[in-house]
């Protein structure tokens, strides 16, 4: 399952999303619909090529709401032979402390592997790269945490578009 690969490759400790028996919802939370924060148009800009939705799942728990989606390029990159993919992971916590803890836990467990704090996105943000393999930006703003990950990077993938879209999403939440 692509989600398992996503969780392992990012090194993030992700709540049991997509497994066990929780009820799944397509929820409008607060003032926006999380599924509309990152759609095909954003994926195409980041990947630099036509793409399609590969998976989308949301989960409501007692203290949080989670939404995850993934897009994959329609064709392999002619220069690298790789098929680009991009993932969006969004979490809303009932209280801000949950979001702060989540962000802190991810940063502390990945900072020795190259994750660095960055400015100008939300209350706190980090960037992590696997150089030729992936780029990840994670942002916390208030009680929300989201990340966008390019995995697998290709010759048409755009880090500048990734940052631009992260900024747009940060401003919406």
ChimeraX attribute file (.defattr): number of C-alpha atoms within 10 A of each C-alpha:
attribute: neighborCount
match mode: 1-to-1
recipient: residues
	/A:1	7
	/A:2	11
	/A:3	18
	/A:4	11
	/A:5	11
	/A:6	17
	/A:7	13
	/A:8	12
	/A:9	13
	/A:10	19
	/A:11	13
	/A:12	15
	/A:13	12
	/A:14	15
	/A:15	9
	/A:16	10
	/A:17	18
	/A:18	17
	/A:19	7
	/A:20	7
	/A:21	8
	/A:22	13
	/A:23	10
	/A:24	16
	/A:25	13
	/A:26	14
	/A:27	16
	/A:28	11
	/A:29	10
	/A:30	9
	/A:31	8
	/A:32	12
	/A:33	12
	/A:34	24
	/A:35	18
	/A:36	10
	/A:37	17
	/A:38	22
	/A:39	16
	/A:40	17
	/A:41	11
	/A:42	19
	/A:43	29
	/A:44	21
	/A:45	19
	/A:46	26
	/A:47	28
	/A:48	17
	/A:49	17
	/A:50	15
	/A:51	23
	/A:52	16
	/A:53	17
	/A:54	14
	/A:55	14
	/A:56	17
	/A:57	17
	/A:58	22
	/A:59	19
	/A:60	18
	/A:61	12
	/A:62	7
	/A:63	10
	/A:64	16
	/A:65	20
	/A:66	23
	/A:67	22
	/A:68	23
	/A:69	21
	/A:70	26
	/A:71	24
	/A:72	25
	/A:73	23
	/A:74	14
	/A:75	13
	/A:76	14
	/A:77	17
	/A:78	11
	/A:79	9
	/A:80	11
	/A:81	11
	/A:82	16
	/A:83	18
	/A:84	27
	/A:85	26
	/A:86	29
	/A:87	24
	/A:88	23
	/A:89	21
	/A:90	22
	/A:91	22
	/A:92	24
	/A:93	20
	/A:94	14
	/A:95	13
	/A:96	16
	/A:97	12
	/A:98	19
	/A:99	22
	/A:100	19
	/A:101	11
	/A:102	19
	/A:103	20
	/A:104	14
	/A:105	13
	/A:106	18
	/A:107	22
	/A:108	11
	/A:109	13
	/A:110	16
	/A:111	14
	/A:112	9
	/A:113	13
	/A:114	12
	/A:115	20
	/A:116	15
	/A:117	15
	/A:118	14
	/A:119	10
	/A:120	10
	/A:121	20
	/A:122	19
	/A:123	14
	/A:124	18
	/A:125	21
	/A:126	20
	/A:127	21
	/A:128	21
	/A:129	18
	/A:130	16
	/A:131	8
	/A:132	11
	/A:133	14
	/A:134	20
	/A:135	22
	/A:136	22
	/A:137	24
	/A:138	26
	/A:139	26
	/A:140	25
	/A:141	19
	/A:142	18
	/A:143	17
	/A:144	26
	/A:145	27
	/A:146	23
	/A:147	19
	/A:148	26
	/A:149	24
	/A:150	27
	/A:151	25
	/A:152	19
	/A:153	25
	/A:154	24
	/A:155	15
	/A:156	16
	/A:157	25
	/A:158	18
	/A:159	16
	/A:160	11
	/A:161	17
	/A:162	23
	/A:163	17
	/A:164	15
	/A:165	19
	/A:166	22
	/A:167	15
	/A:168	14
	/A:169	18
	/A:170	20
	/A:171	11
	/A:172	9
	/A:173	16
